[in-house]
Amino acid sequence: MKKFTDKTFRIKTSCGIEQYNKLKTNKTFTGRLRFYWFNFFAIIRDLNK
């Protein structure tokens, strides 16, 4: 189920990777805004893991 291939990215949890893949497919303006918002907080949250 993991389509995540960027090895330099900092999202490490399986649920975070699934949400990343789901949000990446939404190409609308609000979808992209939510995608970047998610990335920002997911990276901060997963720094300790």
Backbone torsions as a table, in degrees:
resi	resn	phi	psi	omega
1	MET	NA	-15.5	-178.7
2	LYS	-80.5	112.5	174.2
3	LYS	-99.7	0.5	-174.7
4	PHE	-73.7	117.4	-175.5
5	THR	-117.9	-9.0	-178.2
6	ASP	-75.6	108.7	-174.7
7	LYS	-77.8	-17.3	-179.0
8	THR	-88.9	-5.4	-177.7
9	PHE	-75.4	156.4	-171.3
10	ARG	-106.5	4.7	175.9
11	ILE	-79.2	122.5	-171.8
12	LYS	-115.5	-20.1	-177.1
13	THR	-82.7	151.1	-178.0
14	SER	-67.1	-37.0	179.0
15	CYS	-69.7	-33.0	176.7
16	GLY	-66.9	-39.4	178.4
17	ILE	-67.0	-40.2	177.5
18	GLU	-63.1	-43.7	179.1
19	GLN	-66.1	-38.3	176.9
20	TYR	-58.3	-48.9	-179.4
21	ASN	-63.8	-37.1	179.8
22	LYS	-67.8	-45.3	-177.8
23	LEU	-72.4	-27.5	-178.5
24	LYS	-67.0	-25.3	-178.2
25	THR	-79.6	-16.7	-179.4
26	ASN	-82.5	114.0	-173.4
27	LYS	-101.2	6.8	178.0
28	THR	-75.8	168.6	179.8
29	PHE	-62.0	-46.6	179.9
30	THR	-67.9	-32.5	177.2
31	GLY	-65.4	-42.7	177.9
32	ARG	-67.5	-38.8	178.0
33	LEU	-61.9	-44.2	178.4
34	ARG	-66.0	-36.1	178.0
35	PHE	-62.1	-47.6	179.9
36	TYR	-68.2	-36.1	176.8
37	TRP	-62.6	-44.9	178.4
38	PHE	-62.1	-45.8	-179.5
39	ASN	-59.1	-43.9	-178.8
40	PHE	-57.9	-51.4	-176.5
41	PHE	-76.9	-30.7	179.0
42	ALA	-68.4	-39.1	178.4
43	ILE	-65.1	-44.1	179.0
44	ILE	-62.7	-42.3	-177.4
45	ARG	-68.3	-36.7	-175.4
46	ASP	-90.0	5.7	179.0
47	LEU	-62.9	-33.9	-178.0
48	ASN	-82.4	-8.4	-175.0
49	LYS	-92.5	NA	NA
